[in-house]
Amino acid sequence: MLAVTVSPKFQVVIPQSVREQLKIKAGHKLQVLAYENRIELLPIEKPKTLRGFLPGIETDVPREDDRV
């Protein structure tokens, strides 16, 4: 298990192995969530990078006859 120390300015350093695994680079934005008794950091993805992340999903939507 990895551990980090909170600095006097309330900063933490994300360990290199985690940054490499999640491909986090300097300048990337992370969403911070307080969940139960923990803090979660989630990378914020640009909508453009999410295009095509669900290959094979059914996109046909049945329409009512008057909604053509």
N, C-alpha and C positions, 0 to 999 in steps of 0.2 A: 504494500500500500504506500502510495506517495503522500507526503505531507508538505505543507507550505507554512511559512510564518508570516503573520500580519505585521507590516512595518508600522512605525509610529504615525505614518501618514495614512494608515489603513489600506496599504497596497499589498498585493501578493504577486508572486511570479509564477506563471503557469510552467510546470516542468517541461523541459525540452521534449521528452518522449511523448507527452500528451499533445504538445503543439504539433509535433511531426505526425502523430497518428490522426489528428483532426485537421491537419493542413492549415493551421492558424498562423497567419503572418502578421507582422507589425502593421497596425492600422485597421485590421479587421474589427468589426463591431460584434460584441457579444451581448445577448440579452441576459439579464440577471434576474433570477427568480428565487424568492424565499419560499421553500416548500417544506412544511412540517418543521423539522429541526435541522434543516440543511440549506445550503446555498447551491444553486445550479447555474452554470454558465452555458448558454446555448448559442452557437454561432448563428448570426443573422444572415440568411442567404438572400441574394438579390433574386427577384422573381424570374429574371432571365435565365439564371443558372438552374432553376427548377424545371424548365421546359423539357418534357420527355422523360421525366423521372418515373412515370408509370407506363412503361411500354406494354402494349397489348390490352389496355383498359378499353372496355366497351364504351364507345362515345355516341352510339345511336340512342336517341331519346324518343320514345313513342309520343306522337303528337295527336291531339284531338283533331277531328276533321276540319273544324272551323279555325284552326291555328296553323295553317300551312304557310 
